[in-house]
C-alpha cells in the first residue's frame, strides 16, 4: 500500500534541495552585494565569477534537484564566462525552462551569515523571488541565522544559503 502511495506522489509532487556559499571579496570595490536579487548597499560583495547571489544559486540548485538538469557548473560557466551573463536570475530562468509537468509552488530558504543583517531585506527578497518564480510572496519563506558563530559564515567570512523547493 505505501509503495502505491509513493508511486502516485512521484507523479504529482517533487522536492529539491539546493545549497550555495561564497566568501566575501574584500578586494573588490566595484561589485555589488546581492542576495535573492536584491542589492544591499554598502556591503562587501561576495567573490565569484557571477554576481555571487548565493540565494538564487541555492534556488537554482534546488530546481536542478527537481529537474535533474544541473545548471550551476557547465551551463552557468558557459553563460558567464563565454557570454558575459553574470546576473544569477538568468541562471534561475535557465533552470526553470527544464520544469516539465510541474510548477514550483513553495520555496523555503535559510541564510547563514553574521554580516550583513538579513532581516531588514527579507520582505524585498521574498517579493523578488516570488516575481522570478511567478508564485505568491506568501509561498516564499526566508529565514536567517548567524549559526552562533560556529561556522565560517557565522564568523563573517562569507554567506551560505540552503533552499528547499516544492513542485507539483
MIDOSE-1310 file (N, C-alpha, C; in nm, 2 decimals, decimal comma, always signed):
residues 168
xxxx	+0,08/-0,12/+0,00/+0,00/+0,00/+0,00/+0,09/+0,13/+0,00; +0,19/+0,13/+0,09/+0,28/+0,25/+0,09/+0,34/+0,27/-0,04; +0,38/+0,16/-0,11/+0,45/+0,17/-0,24/+0,36/+0,24/-0,34; +0,23/+0,20/-0,34/+0,13/+0,27/-0,43/+0,12/+0,41/-0,41
xxxx	+0,11/+0,45/-0,28/+0,10/+0,59/-0,24/+0,23/+0,67/-0,29; +0,34/+0,61/-0,27/+0,47/+0,68/-0,32/+0,47/+0,69/-0,47; +0,42/+0,59/-0,54/+0,42/+0,60/-0,69/+0,33/+0,71/-0,73; +0,21/+0,72/-0,67/+0,12/+0,83/-0,70/+0,18/+0,97/-0,68
xxxx	+0,25/+0,98/-0,56/+0,31/+1,11/-0,52/+0,43/+1,14/-0,62; +0,50/+1,04/-0,67/+0,61/+1,06/-0,76/+0,57/+1,13/-0,88; +0,44/+1,11/-0,92/+0,39/+1,17/-1,04/+0,33/+1,31/-1,02; +0,31/+1,34/-0,89/+0,24/+1,47/-0,86/+0,32/+1,57/-0,78
xxxx	+0,42/+1,52/-0,71/+0,50/+1,62/-0,63/+0,64/+1,58/-0,63; +0,73/+1,69/-0,64/+0,87/+1,67/-0,63/+0,93/+1,77/-0,54; +1,04/+1,74/-0,47/+1,10/+1,83/-0,38/+1,25/+1,83/-0,41; +1,31/+1,95/-0,42/+1,45/+1,97/-0,45/+1,52/+2,05/-0,34
xxxx	+1,64/+2,01/-0,31/+1,72/+2,09/-0,21/+1,84/+2,15/-0,28; +1,88/+2,27/-0,24/+2,00/+2,33/-0,30/+2,08/+2,41/-0,19; +2,20/+2,42/-0,22/+2,29/+2,49/-0,13/+2,39/+2,57/-0,21; +2,44/+2,68/-0,16/+2,55/+2,75/-0,22/+2,61/+2,84/-0,11
xxxx	+2,74/+2,87/-0,13/+2,81/+2,96/-0,04/+2,92/+3,03/-0,12; +2,95/+3,15/-0,07/+3,06/+3,23/-0,13/+3,13/+3,31/-0,02; +3,26/+3,33/-0,04/+3,34/+3,41/+0,06/+3,32/+3,56/+0,02; +3,34/+3,65/+0,11/+3,34/+3,79/+0,08/+3,47/+3,82/+0,00
xxxx	+3,45/+3,92/-0,09/+3,56/+3,97/-0,17/+3,60/+4,11/-0,12; +3,69/+4,11/-0,03/+3,73/+4,24/+0,04/+3,81/+4,33/-0,06; +3,86/+4,27/-0,17/+3,94/+4,35/-0,26/+3,86/+4,42/-0,37; +3,73/+4,38/-0,39/+3,65/+4,43/-0,50/+3,57/+4,55/-0,45
xxxx	+3,59/+4,67/-0,50/+3,51/+4,79/-0,46/+3,41/+4,82/-0,57; +3,40/+4,75/-0,68/+3,31/+4,79/-0,79/+3,19/+4,70/-0,79; +3,20/+4,58/-0,74/+3,09/+4,48/-0,74/+2,99/+4,51/-0,63; +2,86/+4,47/-0,65/+2,75/+4,49/-0,55/+2,73/+4,36/-0,48
xxxx	+2,68/+4,37/-0,36/+2,64/+4,26/-0,28/+2,49/+4,23/-0,31; +2,46/+4,11/-0,36/+2,32/+4,08/-0,40/+2,28/+3,95/-0,34; +2,16/+3,95/-0,28/+2,10/+3,83/-0,22/+1,96/+3,82/-0,27; +1,91/+3,71/-0,32/+1,78/+3,70/-0,37/+1,73/+3,80/-0,47
xxxx	+1,83/+3,85/-0,55/+1,80/+3,95/-0,65/+1,79/+4,09/-0,59; +1,83/+4,11/-0,47/+1,82/+4,24/-0,40/+1,96/+4,29/-0,37; +1,98/+4,42/-0,40/+2,11/+4,48/-0,37/+2,11/+4,53/-0,23; +2,21/+4,50/-0,16/+2,24/+4,55/-0,02/+2,34/+4,66/-0,04
xxxx	+2,31/+4,78/-0,01/+2,40/+4,89/-0,03/+2,51/+4,89/+0,08; +2,63/+4,93/+0,05/+2,74/+4,95/+0,15/+2,77/+4,82/+0,22; +2,77/+4,71/+0,15/+2,80/+4,57/+0,20/+2,91/+4,52/+0,11; +3,01/+4,46/+0,17/+3,12/+4,39/+0,10/+3,06/+4,29/+0,00
xxxx	+3,10/+4,29/-0,13/+3,05/+4,19/-0,22/+3,10/+4,05/-0,19; +3,03/+3,95/-0,25/+3,08/+3,81/-0,25/+3,17/+3,78/-0,37; +3,26/+3,70/-0,35/+3,36/+3,66/-0,45/+3,29/+3,55/-0,54; +3,31/+3,57/-0,67/+3,26/+3,48/-0,77/+3,26/+3,54/-0,91
xxxx	+3,26/+3,45/-1,01/+3,26/+3,50/-1,15/+3,13/+3,58/-1,18; +3,02/+3,53/-1,12/+2,89/+3,59/-1,14/+2,87/+3,70/-1,04; +2,74/+3,74/-1,02/+2,72/+3,83/-0,91/+2,72/+3,76/-0,77; +2,74/+3,63/-0,77/+2,76/+3,55/-0,65/+2,64/+3,56/-0,55
xxxx	+2,52/+3,56/-0,61/+2,40/+3,57/-0,53/+2,37/+3,43/-0,48; +2,42/+3,40/-0,36/+2,41/+3,26/-0,30/+2,26/+3,21/-0,29; +2,17/+3,31/-0,27/+2,03/+3,27/-0,25/+1,98/+3,22/-0,38; +2,00/+3,29/-0,49/+1,95/+3,25/-0,62/+2,03/+3,13/-0,67
xxxx	+2,15/+3,11/-0,63/+2,23/+2,99/-0,67/+2,17/+2,87/-0,59; +2,14/+2,88/-0,47/+2,08/+2,77/-0,39/+1,94/+2,74/-0,45; +1,87/+2,84/-0,49/+1,74/+2,81/-0,55/+1,75/+2,74/-0,68; +1,85/+2,79/-0,76/+1,87/+2,72/-0,89/+1,91/+2,58/-0,87
xxxx	+2,00/+2,55/-0,77/+2,04/+2,41/-0,74/+1,92/+2,33/-0,70; +1,83/+2,39/-0,62/+1,71/+2,31/-0,57/+1,62/+2,28/-0,69; +1,61/+2,37/-0,78/+1,53/+2,34/-0,90/+1,60/+2,23/-0,99; +1,73/+2,24/-0,99/+1,80/+2,13/-1,06/+1,78/+1,99/-0,99
xxxx	+1,76/+1,99/-0,86/+1,72/+1,87/-0,79/+1,59/+1,82/-0,84; +1,50/+1,90/-0,88/+1,37/+1,86/-0,93/+1,38/+1,81/-1,07; +1,45/+1,89/-1,15/+1,46/+1,86/-1,30/+1,56/+1,76/-1,34; +1,66/+1,74/-1,25/+1,78/+1,65/-1,28/+1,87/+1,71/-1,39
xxxx	+1,86/+1,84/-1,41/+1,94/+1,91/-1,51/+2,03/+2,01/-1,43; +2,16/+1,99/-1,42/+2,24/+2,08/-1,34/+2,27/+2,21/-1,42; +2,24/+2,32/-1,37/+2,26/+2,45/-1,43/+2,39/+2,51/-1,38; +2,41/+2,51/-1,25/+2,53/+2,57/-1,20/+2,65/+2,47/-1,22
xxxx	+2,74/+2,52/-1,29/+2,85/+2,43/-1,34/+2,87/+2,46/-1,49; +2,86/+2,36/-1,57/+2,89/+2,38/-1,71/+2,80/+2,48/-1,78; +2,67/+2,48/-1,76/+2,58/+2,57/-1,82/+2,60/+2,71/-1,78; +2,61/+2,73/-1,64/+2,63/+2,87/-1,59/+2,77/+2,92/-1,63
xxxx	+2,87/+2,83/-1,63/+3,00/+2,88/-1,68/+3,00/+2,93/-1,82; +2,93/+2,85/-1,91/+2,92/+2,90/-2,05/+2,85/+3,03/-2,05; +2,74/+3,05/-1,98/+2,66/+3,17/-1,98/+2,75/+3,29/-1,93; +2,82/+3,26/-1,82/+2,90/+3,37/-1,75/+3,03/+3,39/-1,82
xxxx	+3,11/+3,29/-1,84/+3,25/+3,31/-1,89/+3,26/+3,33/-2,04; +3,16/+3,27/-2,11/+3,17/+3,28/-2,26/+3,07/+3,39/-2,31; +2,96/+3,41/-2,24/+2,86/+3,51/-2,29/+2,85/+3,63/-2,20; +2,92/+3,63/-2,09/+2,93/+3,75/-2,00/+2,80/+3,77/-1,92
xxxx	+2,72/+3,67/-1,90/+2,60/+3,68/-1,82/+2,63/+3,65/-1,68; +2,63/+3,76/-1,59/+2,67/+3,74/-1,45/+2,55/+3,76/-1,36; +2,43/+3,79/-1,41/+2,31/+3,80/-1,33/+2,26/+3,67/-1,30; +2,26/+3,63/-1,17/+2,21/+3,50/-1,13/+2,07/+3,47/-1,16
xxxx	+1,99/+3,57/-1,17/+1,85/+3,55/-1,21/+1,84/+3,48/-1,35; +1,94/+3,50/-1,43/+1,94/+3,44/-1,56/+1,96/+3,29/-1,55; +2,05/+3,25/-1,45/+2,07/+3,11/-1,43/+1,94/+3,04/-1,38; +1,87/+3,11/-1,29/+1,75/+3,06/-1,24/+1,65/+3,05/-1,35
xxxx	+1,64/+3,15/-1,44/+1,54/+3,14/-1,55/+1,58/+3,02/-1,64; +1,71/+2,99/-1,66/+1,75/+2,88/-1,74/+1,70/+2,75/-1,67; +1,72/+2,74/-1,54/+1,68/+2,62/-1,47/+1,53/+2,60/-1,48; +1,45/+2,70/-1,47/+1,30/+2,69/-1,48/+1,26/+2,64/-1,62
xxxx	+1,34/+2,66/-1,72/+1,30/+2,61/-1,85/+1,29/+2,45/-1,86; +1,35/+2,39/-1,76/+1,35/+2,24/-1,76/+1,24/+2,18/-1,68; +1,16/+2,26/-1,61/+1,05/+2,21/-1,53/+0,94/+2,16/-1,63; +0,91/+2,04/-1,63/+0,81/+1,98/-1,72/+0,70/+1,91/-1,64
xxxx	+0,58/+1,95/-1,67/+0,47/+1,89/-1,60/+0,46/+1,92/-1,45; +0,55/+2,01/-1,40/+0,54/+2,05/-1,26/+0,57/+2,20/-1,25; +0,52/+2,26/-1,14/+0,54/+2,40/-1,12/+0,58/+2,42/-0,98; +0,68/+2,51/-0,96/+0,72/+2,54/-0,82/+0,60/+2,61/-0,75
xxxx	+0,57/+2,56/-0,63/+0,46/+2,61/-0,55/+0,50/+2,67/-0,42; +0,62/+2,63/-0,37/+0,67/+2,68/-0,24/+0,82/+2,67/-0,24; +0,88/+2,77/-0,17/+1,02/+2,78/-0,16/+1,05/+2,81/-0,01; +1,15/+2,74/+0,05/+1,19/+2,78/+0,18/+1,35/+2,80/+0,17
xxxx	+1,39/+2,91/+0,22/+1,53/+2,95/+0,21/+1,59/+2,98/+0,35; +1,70/+2,93/+0,38/+1,77/+2,96/+0,51/+1,91/+3,01/+0,48; +1,94/+3,13/+0,53/+2,06/+3,20/+0,50/+2,14/+3,20/+0,63; +2,27/+3,17/+0,62/+2,36/+3,18/+0,74/+2,47/+3,28/+0,71
xxxx	+2,48/+3,38/+0,80/+2,59/+3,48/+0,80/+2,58/+3,56/+0,92; +2,69/+3,63/+0,96/+2,69/+3,72/+1,07/+2,68/+3,86/+1,01; +2,71/+3,88/+0,89/+2,71/+4,01/+0,82/+2,67/+3,99/+0,68; +2,59/+4,07/+0,62/+2,51/+4,18/+0,68/+2,39/+4,12/+0,75
xxxx	+2,31/+4,21/+0,82/+2,19/+4,17/+0,88/+2,09/+4,15/+0,77; +2,02/+4,03/+0,77/+1,93/+3,99/+0,66/+1,79/+4,04/+0,68; +1,75/+4,04/+0,81/+1,60/+4,07/+0,84/+1,55/+4,19/+0,77; +1,62/+4,30/+0,77/+1,56/+4,42/+0,70/+1,53/+4,41/+0,55
xxxx	+1,59/+4,31/+0,49/+1,57/+4,29/+0,34/+1,48/+4,17/+0,31; +1,44/+4,09/+0,41/+1,36/+3,97/+0,38/+1,24/+4,00/+0,29; +1,16/+4,10/+0,33/+1,04/+4,13/+0,25/+1,07/+4,16/+0,10; +1,17/+4,23/+0,08/+1,22/+4,27/-0,05/+1,27/+4,14/-0,13
xxxx	+1,34/+4,06/-0,06/+1,39/+3,93/-0,12/+1,27/+3,84/-0,16; +1,17/+3,83/-0,07/+1,05/+3,75/-0,09/+0,98/+3,80/-0,22; +0,97/+3,93/-0,23/+0,90/+3,99/-0,35/+0,98/+3,95/-0,47; +1,11/+3,97/-0,47/+1,19/+3,95/-0,59/+1,18/+3,80/-0,63
xxxx	+1,19/+3,71/-0,54/+1,19/+3,57/-0,57/+1,05/+3,53/-0,62; +0,95/+3,58/-0,55/+0,81/+3,54/-0,60/+0,78/+3,59/-0,74; +0,84/+3,70/-0,78/+0,82/+3,75/-0,91/+0,90/+3,67/-1,01; +1,02/+3,63/-0,97/+1,10/+3,54/-1,06/+1,03/+3,41/-1,08
xxxx	+0,97/+3,35/-0,98/+0,91/+3,22/-0,99/+0,76/+3,22/-1,03; +0,70/+3,34/-1,03/+0,56/+3,35/-1,06/+0,47/+3,29/-0,96; +0,51/+3,30/-0,83/+0,42/+3,25/-0,72/+0,40/+3,36/-0,62; +0,30/+3,34/-0,54/+0,27/+3,45/-0,44/+0,38/+3,46/-0,33
xxxx	+0,40/+3,59/-0,28/+0,50/+3,61/-0,18/+0,49/+3,52/-0,06; +0,36/+3,49/-0,02/+0,34/+3,40/+0,10/+0,38/+3,26/+0,07; +0,43/+3,23/-0,05/+0,48/+3,10/-0,08/+0,64/+3,10/-0,09; +0,70/+3,20/-0,04/+0,84/+3,22/-0,03/+0,88/+3,24/+0,11
xxxx	+0,94/+3,14/+0,18/+0,98/+3,16/+0,32/+1,13/+3,18/+0,32; +1,17/+3,28/+0,40/+1,31/+3,31/+0,42/+1,34/+3,33/+0,57; +1,44/+3,26/+0,61/+1,49/+3,27/+0,75/+1,64/+3,30/+0,74; +1,69/+3,36/+0,85/+1,83/+3,39/+0,86/+1,89/+3,36/+1,00
xxxx	+2,01/+3,32/+1,00/+2,08/+3,28/+1,13/+2,22/+3,32/+1,12; +2,28/+3,34/+1,24/+2,43/+3,35/+1,25/+2,49/+3,22/+1,28; +2,41/+3,12/+1,31/+2,47/+2,99/+1,34/+2,55/+2,99/+1,47; +2,53/+3,09/+1,55/+2,60/+3,11/+1,68/+2,75/+3,12/+1,66
xxxx	+2,79/+3,16/+1,53/+2,93/+3,18/+1,50/+3,02/+3,05/+1,50; +2,95/+2,94/+1,48/+3,02/+2,81/+1,48/+3,09/+2,78/+1,34; +3,04/+2,84/+1,23/+3,10/+2,82/+1,10/+3,17/+2,94/+1,05; +3,23/+2,93/+0,94/+3,30/+3,04/+0,87/+3,19/+3,15/+0,83
xxxx	+3,07/+3,11/+0,81/+2,97/+3,20/+0,77/+2,92/+3,28/+0,89; +2,91/+3,22/+1,00/+2,87/+3,28/+1,12/+2,99/+3,37/+1,18; +3,11/+3,34/+1,13/+3,23/+3,41/+1,17/+3,26/+3,53/+1,08; +3,17/+3,56/+0,98/+3,18/+3,67/+0,90/+3,27/+3,66/+0,78
xxxx	+3,30/+3,53/+0,74/+3,39/+3,51/+0,62/+3,31/+3,50/+0,49; +3,18/+3,49/+0,50/+3,10/+3,47/+0,37/+2,96/+3,45/+0,41; +2,88/+3,40/+0,31/+2,74/+3,38/+0,32/+2,71/+3,24/+0,26; +2,62/+3,17/+0,33/+2,57/+3,04/+0,29/+2,42/+3,04/+0,28
xxxx	+2,36/+2,97/+0,18/+2,22/+2,96/+0,17/+2,18/+2,82/+0,14; +2,07/+2,77/+0,20/+2,01/+2,64/+0,17/+1,87/+2,67/+0,12; +1,82/+2,59/+0,03/+1,68/+2,61/-0,03/+1,62/+2,48/-0,05; +1,49/+2,48/-0,02/+1,41/+2,36/-0,05/+1,29/+2,41/-0,13
xxxx	+1,27/+2,34/-0,25/+1,16/+2,37/-0,34/+1,06/+2,26/-0,35; +0,93/+2,30/-0,34/+0,83/+2,20/-0,36/+0,76/+2,23/-0,50; +0,75/+2,13/-0,58/+0,69/+2,15/-0,71/+0,58/+2,04/-0,73; +0,47/+2,08/-0,78/+0,36/+1,99/-0,81/+0,32/+2,00/-0,96
